[in-house]
């Protein structure tokens, strides 16, 4: 298991971060944060780190991500798969993501985000592997304590 810390708040080791967990031929990804949005962002970063070694890279382009889900688990899967689909269509190695809106409207969850990265053809030596899809296997989104959210699933490699 690899653990990647992206932000710490005082002694709160659960403030924000993500990890990958081997799962047979696939890979489990997990994110955590102070809100569901942060947990989603960290889960996306865990997935993106499977795809690209982005250390030291600065995004040159961004794409818009818009998705919907009946519940938070479905929204997470739609979010991750939307990143994969749009980055493939744009031939973009995505390594940053920011959720700009996440609301429940008339019983349906709506998410809008911006994902930044670089054209794949410019960084072929940084491309690590391929993620085919985020799956419902092991999907979980939950508030585990006040101000502490966790999200995760298994991705098909």
N, C-alpha and C positions, 0 to 999 in steps of 0.2 A: 504494500500500500504506500502510495506517495501522498504527502500532505503539502499543500501550498498555502501559505498564509498571505493574504493580501492587505489586511488591515487589522490592527489591534487597538482596542480601546481600554487603556488602563490594564487591569488584571483580568479583564473579560476575554478569555481565550476563545469564546464562541462568538465574538462580535461579527466577524466576517471571514470567510475562507472557503476553500474547496479541496476536493480530493478525488483520486481515481482509485478504484478497487477492481482487481482482476476478477472476472466472472466467466470461467470457461474460455471459450473462443471470443467472447465479447468483453466489454469493460463496463463496470459500474461507475457512475459519476455522481458526486454529491456536492451540494453547496449549502452554505449557511449564511445568515445575516440577521440584522436587527428587524428586518421586514421581509415579507414574502418577495417583494421586488428584488431586494439584495440577494436573497437565497436563489432566485431565478437567475440573476446575473452571474453569480458565482458558479452555478451549475453549468451555465453556458460557457464560462471561461474554462472550466474543467474539461468540457468537450472540445473546445477550440485548442487546448494545449495538447490534445491527442493528435490534432491535425497539423499543427505548425509550431516550430520553434520560433517564437516571436520576441525573444529577449533582445532588447535594444532597438526594435523596429518601431517606427512611428506610422500610424495609419495615413494613407494617401487618399483613400476614397471611403465613402460610407454608403450603406444601403439601408432602406427603411424596412422594418419588420412589422407586419400587422397580422394579428391572429386572434382567434376566438376559441373558447372552450366552455363546455357545460359546467365543469368544476375546475378546481385548481390543478388537479393531476392532469386532466385533459389539456388544460391551457399550457402546462409545462411541456408536454410532448409536442403540441402544436408549435410552441415557441422554438424549441430546439430544432424541430424538423423544418420550420420556416427559415431558420438561419442556414441550415445545410442546403436547402433548395435554392434560396436566393444567392448564396455565395457560389454555388455551382453554376448557376445561370450567368452570373457576372464574372466567373473565373477569378474570384477574389478570395484570398486567404484572410479570413476574418479572425481578429484576435482581441477586439474590444467591443463591449456591448453596454448600452445604457438604456434602461427602460424609462420611457418618458410618460407612459400612462398605463395604469392597470386598474380597471374598475369593473364592478359588477353592474350590468345594466339589464334590467328586465329579466333577471335570472340567468344571464349569460355573461361570462367573463370576457373582457376585451383587453388586449395588450398591444401597445405600440412601443417600438424601440428603434434605436439607431445602432448599427453594427459597423465598425470601422476595420479596415485592413489594407492589404496591398495586393496588386495583381499577382497571381500565382506565377506567371511566366517570368517575373522579375526576381523571384526568390526560390528557384527550384531546389536548391540545397537545403532550404528550411522546411520543406514539406515532409512530414513524418509518416503519416498513415492516412487511411480513408475511413471515415465513419459513414456507414450507409444510412442509418436511421436511428432515431431515439425510439425506444420501445416502451410498451406498458409494463414490461417485466420489472418488478420491483419498484414501480413508480410510487413516489410518496411526496406529499407536500404537507407539512404540518407545523403548527406553532407549538414548540416543545416546552416553552416557558415564556413568561412575559418578555417581549423584546428579543426573542430567540426563535428564528424560523429555520427549518431544514427542508431541503428539496433534493430529489435525486431519482435516477432511473438507470436502466442498463441500455447501452448503445450497441447496436449491431455493427461490428467491425468487418 
